[in-house]
């Protein structure tokens, strides 16, 4: 969340930048400032009473030592009055802090100055394209038909076992999925990321730490009996590894990667846009996460974008990079680039990765701080990216590489698959 000091000192700028998100933030910002004033006022009253109480306690001890019991007992009566006066102030403070936190949790991150105005993904800004589109025969098939024809993915069996959005990968389909995971993890570790295998469920504090709660509460699978959540992305458990820690400046950059299944209740609209692998409730993803010095976060964002571009280039997939507009920007992000691949059989671009700089927004929630060279305690900056989400990558690979003799496997994956073609 945004820092209180920053909100107090930059009210007008924040309101102006939030307009890029199509959000009228004036009421929220002013409410946060007013709640903070109340909290600080109550805190001063409490501090003054506590200071008087401490002083009287010292005086009582001294009076008893001097044999002035009558004066000491009179002061003891005053301490009781002060303690009685503190109790309602503590309750008022608790209410003020709760109201302040509730307001702060509703305020999204302030967009970076480079974020374009816009309302939907149609307003996103194209910044790069490397798209040598394949020429497929007129009878080219979409991936859900290829998956059935080559016995790679069984969508109906997934419905039987669980429900829509939970496919079963079979045979070479499962092997190709595993090959992609291994390739992405190997590429990340070669780029200096430490591989971790995190839990697939997180507690409420972790959800609040990275901003999924309360913003996306309805999209997460909630285990009510234990008050735990299935992760919507590995970003949540991996970033929370650094919750409530004080780092050293020399610790940066902290680079972590991990593969996990991901679970999302809200799977979007209905119809052709969610056919097959286009949108699922459970899917696999390799995530890259970094915690860096604030001065390095935008340079790091560019490096992470280049990393994902390299993966797509090696897979031979036509791709493009778009900068998300304010209306399409995630709640916690200051700047996000989406990577999209072209699905030749569907004749459409499919998002396969989002790479975001959260600046200090997550770090403030996480209490992720570091000691600067001057000895000051500052908030770190966090970033994350999909490298990569598998469903639409697999869909594009099947569709773009279909031939009359079968489906060709990109050369970079062959050491992981053990085969170079999928045949019937």
JODA-V273635 format. One record per backbone hydrogen bond with DSSP energy under -0.5 kcal/mol. NH is the residue of the N-H (numbers start at 1). CO is the residue of the C=O. If there is no record, write none. Layout:
BEGIN
NH:CO, NH:CO
END
This chain:
BEGIN
7:3, 8:4, 9:5, 10:6, 14:10, 15:11, 16:12, 17:13, 18:14, 19:15, 20:17, 21:18, 22:19, 23:18, 25:23, 29:25, 30:26, 31:27, 32:28, 33:29, 34:30, 35:31, 36:32, 37:33, 38:34, 39:35, 40:36, 41:37, 42:38, 43:39, 44:40, 45:41, 46:42, 47:43, 48:44, 49:45, 50:46, 51:47, 52:48, 53:49, 54:50, 55:51, 56:52, 57:53, 58:54, 59:55, 60:56, 61:57, 62:58, 63:59, 64:60, 65:61, 66:62, 67:64, 68:63, 69:67, 72:68, 73:69, 74:70, 75:71, 76:72, 77:73, 78:74, 79:75, 80:76, 81:77, 82:78, 83:79, 84:80, 85:81, 86:82, 87:83, 88:84, 89:85, 90:86, 91:87, 92:88, 93:89, 94:90, 95:91, 96:92, 97:93, 98:94, 99:95, 100:96, 101:97, 102:98, 103:99, 104:100, 105:101, 106:102, 106:103, 107:103, 107:104, 108:106, 109:331, 112:334, 115:112, 118:20, 123:120, 124:121, 125:323, 126:124, 127:321, 128:321, 130:319, 132:130, 133:131, 136:134, 140:137, 145:142, 146:142, 147:143, 148:144, 149:145, 150:146, 151:148, 152:147, 153:147, 154:168, 155:153, 158:154, 159:155, 160:156, 161:157, 162:158, 163:158, 166:163, 168:154, 169:167, 170:152, 173:170, 174:170, 175:171, 176:172, 177:173, 178:174, 179:175, 180:176, 181:177, 182:178, 183:179, 184:180, 185:181, 186:182, 187:183, 188:184, 189:185, 190:186, 191:187, 192:189, 193:188, 194:255, 195:193, 196:257, 198:196, 202:229, 204:227, 207:203, 208:204, 209:205, 210:206, 211:207, 212:207, 213:207, 216:212, 217:214, 219:216, 220:217, 222:220, 223:221, 223:228, 224:222, 226:223, 227:223, 228:223, 229:202, 230:221, 231:200, 236:233, 238:234, 239:235, 240:236, 241:238, 242:239, 243:240, 244:366, 245:242, 247:245, 247:369, 249:371, 251:248, 252:249, 254:291, 255:253, 256:254, 256:289, 257:194, 258:287, 260:285, 262:283, 263:231, 264:281, 265:219, 267:265, 274:271, 275:272, 278:275, 281:165, 282:165, 283:262, 285:260, 286:388, 287:258, 287:285, 288:385, 289:256, 290:383, 291:254, 292:381, 296:293, 297:294, 300:296, 301:297, 302:298, 303:299, 304:300, 305:301, 306:302, 307:303, 308:304, 309:305, 310:306, 311:307, 312:308, 313:309, 314:310, 315:311, 316:313, 317:312, 319:130, 320:340, 321:128, 322:338, 323:125, 324:322, 324:336, 326:116, 327:118, 328:325, 329:325, 329:326, 333:330, 334:357, 335:357, 337:355, 338:322, 339:353, 340:320, 341:350, 342:318, 343:341, 343:348, 344:342, 347:343, 348:343, 350:341, 352:339, 353:339, 355:337, 356:354, 356:384, 357:335, 358:356, 358:382, 359:382, 361:358, 364:360, 365:361, 366:362, 367:363, 368:363, 369:245, 369:367, 370:378, 371:247, 372:370, 372:376, 375:372, 378:370, 378:376, 380:368, 381:292, 382:359, 383:290, 384:356, 385:288, 386:354, 387:286, 387:385, 389:352, 390:284, 393:389, 394:390, 395:391, 396:392, 397:393, 398:394, 399:395, 400:396, 401:397, 402:399, 403:406, 406:403, 407:422, 408:401, 408:406, 409:420, 412:314, 413:410, 414:410, 414:411, 415:411, 416:413, 417:413, 418:414, 422:407, 423:421
END
